[in-house]
Amino acid sequence: MAGLFLSSLTLMNLRSYRRAEIAADHRPVAIHGPNGAGKTNILEAVSLLSPGRGFRRASAAEITRRPDAPGWKIRADLQAPDRLHELETSSEGGAARQVRIDEKTANQIALGRIAQVLWLLPSMDRLWIEGADGRRRFLDRMAMSFDAGHAEAALAYEKAMRERNKLIREQVRDTAWYAALEAQMASAGHQLHEGRQLALAEVRSAQEQAETAFPAAELDLQQSEGEMPETETDLREALAESRFRDMAAGRALVGPHRTDLYGVYTAKGVPARDCSTGEQKALLVSLILSNARALAARTGAAPILLLDEVAAHLDAGRRAALFDEICALGAQAWMTGTGPELFAELGPRARQLIVTEEDGTSRVEPAEEKDGPP
C-alpha cells in the first residue's frame, strides 16, 4: 500500500540546526548518532508538519536557534497518493507559526487534512501511570488523525470552558452568560466525545484484524465521576445542573475534560497501568501501529510515523518485528537511535542518516548504503 512520505525536508535555524537539507524516499528513515547530537530535532520538525505545537509542545520562540536567528522555517515536499504538496511552516520573532501549502497561506488544520503524522516518544512510556492529561492528549491526537476538525472542537471547548470557569471563580450569577457558554461547551464537547469514540472503534477494529507480534489492548473511556452525557442536549443540561457544584469546586466538573483513557492488556486481563515497563512499551507500539493500520484502511495511505529511540527499548526479536510491520504497512517511519546496529534488521529497506554535532551546531548526512532501495 502506498503511503504518505516526505521526499525532502529542509530545516532553517531550528534548534541546533542552522540549515539541514534531507532527501528521502518512500522507505523508513533511520537516523543515528550520539546522544545530544540533534536527532530528535529532526523528528520534531516533521511533527510540526501537522496541527499543533509539535510533539514537544514547545512555543515558537523555544524552537528558534539562539542567539543568532530571529526565527525558524521548515520546508518539505510531501508525496501524497494523488499529488505532490509543497509544505512550509515558520515563525519570526517568536510569533505564532505560519503555514503555507502549495505556496498559499493556510491554517494548521489544513495540514492535518493532507498529512497524518503519528508519534511515539520515550516520554510517553509513562502514559499509563501518570496523570489523565497525557492520556487525553494521546487520545485526542488519535482522534485528530481521523478527523482534523477534532482539533477545532478541542480548541472551542477549551476556550468556552475557560470563560465559564472565570465566571465561576468570580461568582457571577447571570444565568444568560452561563447558558451561552454552556451551549458552546455542549456543542464542541459532544463533537470531542464522538471523535474519541470513533477513534477507539477504528483502532479496536484494526487490532482485531491484524497479525502482529505486539499485544492488543482493550481500550475504553472512563469519567472521573459519573457518566459522560451522550448527547449535546444532555451535556448542556448537565452543565446547567452542575453550576452550583462547579462554583464550590471553582471549575467545571462535567464534560469531556474529565474523560480518561483506560487500557487493559487483552491476553492477560491486566490493566495497562499494572503491567511491566516492557509490556507497557509494547502496548504503546501496538496502539500506534493499529492507529496507522486504521488510517491506511480508511484513506488508502499509511501515515508518517515518528519513533524516537524506539529501537533501544525493544529486544532484537521485537525490533525486527516492528521493522517488518512498518515495511509491510508501507509507512515512512522516521526513527532515531544511537548507533546503526539498532537498525541492522532493516538493511536496505531504510534510508540511513548520520547526525553529528560540533560547537552547538548539528549536521546530518546520508550514511553509506551497500544496496539501493529494494
N, C-alpha and C positions, 0 to 999 in steps of 0.2 A: 504494500500500500504506500503510495506517495504521501509524504508529509510536508509540512512547512519546513523550510530551512533557510538560514542566513547564508548567502553566498559571499557577503563581505561585511565587515564590521570595522568602523573607524572610531577611535576614542581620542578626544582632544581635551587636554587639561582636566582630566577626570582622575581624581585621587592621585595615585602615584604615577600616572601616565601623562607625559607631555603630549605625545602623539603615538598611537599604535594603529597599524593597519593589518587586519587579519583577513585572509582569504580562506574560504571554506567551501564545502560541497555538501551533498546530501548525507554524508556519513556523520557518525558521532565525532565529537571533538574532545580529545584527551589532552588536558593541559597539566604539565608537571613542572616542578621547580621547588626551591627551598621555601620553608615557611616564611611568610612575610614578604615574599617577592612580588606579590600583586596578582596572584591567580584569581582570587575571589573577586577582585575588582572587575575583571572581565565578565564574570557571570553577573555581577550586579548591573553592569552596563546593559546586558541582554535583558535583565528583568525590567529595566526602565523602558523597554520597548513594549510594555504592557501597561494598563492603567494602574495608577497608584504611585507610591514613593519608592518602588523597588523593594527587594527583599530585605534590605537593611532598614527600611522605613526612615531613611535619612532625609534631612532637609536639602534643598538645592544648594545652600551655602556650604553644607558639610561635604558635599561631593566635589566641590571645586578644588583643584590643585592649588595649594598655598605654598609660598606667598606670591607666586609670580603670575597668577592668572585671575582675571576679573570674572570669568565664567567658564562653563564647560559645554561640550557638544558631543553628541553621539550620532553617527550616520550609519545606515545599514541598507543593504539590498536584501529584501525578503522575497524568496521564491514561494509563491502560493500555488495551489493546483491550477488556478485559472490564469495567473499573470504574475509579473514581477512588480513588486512595490518598492518605492524608494521611501525610506523612513528617516526622520530626523527629529531629535529632541534635544533641547538645550536650555540653559539658564544663564542670564547675565546679572552680575551683582547680587546674587542670592535671591533674585525674583522667582516667582512661580515658573515652573518649567513650561516651555512652549513645545508644541508638536506640529510637525508638517508631514503630510502623507502625499506622496507623488507631487511634491512642490506646492501643495495647497495647505493653508493653515487648517488644523483640525483640533478636536479635543481629545483627551486621553481615552475616553470611552470608545472612540473610533478605532484606536489601536487594538482594543480588545475584540473588535469585530473582525479583524483580519489576521491577528496573531495571537494564538493561545500559547501561553507560557506557564509551565508548572515548575515548582522548585522544591528541593529537599536540602535542608541545611543542617549542620551539626547542632545549631541552637534549637532545632525542632525535636531533637532526641528526647527532650524532657516534656514533650507536648502532653503526654497523658498524666503526668504527675504534678504539673504546675497549675496555674490559675486558668479559669474558664475563658478569659480574654483571648489567650493564644489559640485555644481550640475554636472559638468563634471566628477568629481571623482565618484560620485554616479552612474552616467550613465555608466561609464567605468567598475565599479565593477559589475554592472548588466550584461553588455556585456561579461565580463570575466567569469561570472558564466556559460554562454552558450558555450563559446569558450575560453579555457585557453590561446590560441595563441593570443588573443586580447592584453594581457599584453606585449607580444613581439613586436607587432605592435606599441603600445604606446611608448615603450622604444626606438624603432628605429626611430620613428617620432621625439621624443623629442631630441634625440642625433643629428640628421641631422639638425633640426631647430636651436639648439644651435650653431652649427658650421656655419650655414648660417648667423645667427644673428651676430656672431663675424665678419664675412666678411663685413657685412653691417656697423657695428659700426666703423670698420677700413677703411671704404670707398674703399674696394678692388674693382677693375673694371674688373677682369679677368672673362670673361663670361663662360669659361670652368669649373672653380671651382663652380660657381653658378649652372650651368647645372647639374653637377654630384650630388650635394646636393639636388637640386630640384627634380631630378629623384627619389632619396631615399625618400624624403618627400612625393612625389606623390604616390609612391607605398604603403608606410606604412599608409599614411593619408587616401587613398581610402579604405584600409582594416579597418582602425578605423571607418570611416563613415559607411561602410557597416555593421560592427559589431554592432554599435549603433542602426542602423535602424532595424536590425534583432531582437535585444533585445527588442526594443519598440513594434515591431509587436507581439512577443511572449507574452509579458506582456499584451498588449491590448486584445489579444485573450483569455488569461486566465481570465481577468476581465470580459469579455463578457459572459463567460461560468459559472462563479462562482455564487453560492448563498452565500452571505456574509452579515454580519452586518456592514461592513465598506464601506465608499463611494468610488465610482470609480473616477478615474482621467483621463481626456483626456490628452495625452502626445504628444508633438511634439518637433522637433528640430528647433532652430532658429539660424541664424547667426547675429553677432553684426552689420554687414553691408553686403548688397548684398546677394547672394545665395552661398551655398556650391557647388562647381563643382561636378557633378555627376560621372564622370569617372576619371580614373587615368590620361589619356591624358589631359582632361580638367583641372585637378588640376595642372599638370606640366606646362601647358601653362599659367594658371592664375598666378602662382608663377613667371614665367619669365616676364610676363607683369607688375607685381607689383613691380619689383625690385627698380625702381626709387622712387615710393611712400614709399616703405619699408625703403630705405636709409634716406628719410626725417623723417620718424617716428622712425627709429632706431630699428625696429623689423618687423617680418612678419605680414602682415595684412590680409592674406588669408590662409584658411586652417581649419582643424577640431579643432584646439586650439582656434578658435573663435566661436565655437558652444556653444549654451546654451540649457538647458532642460526647456521647458515651459510646465506648467501643469494647468489644469482647473478642478475645482470641477464640475463633469459632471451634477449632478442633479440640481445644482443651476446656472450653467453657469458663475461661478465667478472664476477669476484667482486665483490660489493657493496662490500667494503672498498677495492677499487681503482677504483671509479667516481668521477666528479667529484662535487663537493658538490651541484650541482644534480640530478644523476642519483640520488644517494643520497636527497635530499629527495623526489623524485618516486616512488622505490621505497617510501618510508615512507607517503606519501599513498596509494599503490596498495594497500599491505597493510591500512591502516586501512579503506579503502573495501571491500576484499574481505572483511575480518572483518565489517563491517557488513552486507554483502550475504548472507554465510553465515548470520548471525544472523536476518536478515529472512526468509530462506528456511526456516529451521528453526522459528522461533517465530511467524512471521506479523507481526512488529513490528520495524521498524527501530530500532536502539539510539540513544541520545542520544550525540552527538559533541561533543567539546571540542577546538577547533582554535585554539591560541594563536599569534597573529601568523603564521598560515599564509599569508595573502594576500600579505604583504610579500615573501615569498621565492619567489613564482611570477610568471612573466611574465603579461601580460594574457590570452593565449590559454589557458594552463594554469589561470589563476584562473577564467576563465569556464567552462572545462570542469569544474572542481571544483564550482562552484556548481550547474551543470546536473545533475551526477551526484548531489549531495546532495538536490536537489529531486526528481529522478526516484526516488530511493530512498525519499523521504518521511521523511527523518530531521530531527529538530530538532537542528541543529548550532549550538552556541554558539561564536562566532568573535570574535576581537579584532583590532584594527588601529588605527593612529594617526589615520587620517582616513576620512571617508565615501567618498572616491574609490576606496578599495580594495574597496568593496562595491557600486560603481555597477552592475556587471553583474547584481546580484541584483534591483535595483529594488524593487517592492512585494512580491516573493516573500519578503522577510525583514522581521522586526521590527527596527527600528534604535534603539539606545540610545546615549546620550552619558554618559561618565563624566568628572567633574571632581574636583579636589582642592584643598582650601584648609585651611591650618593643620593638616595631617596627617589631615584627615577627608575621605573620599571620598563623593561623591554621584552617583547615577545617575538619569537621567530619560529619557523617550522622546524621540526625535528626531521632527521634523515629518515626517509621511508624506503624500505627494501623493495616493496611492491606497491603498485598503484592501486586505485580503487578496484574492488572485486567486480 
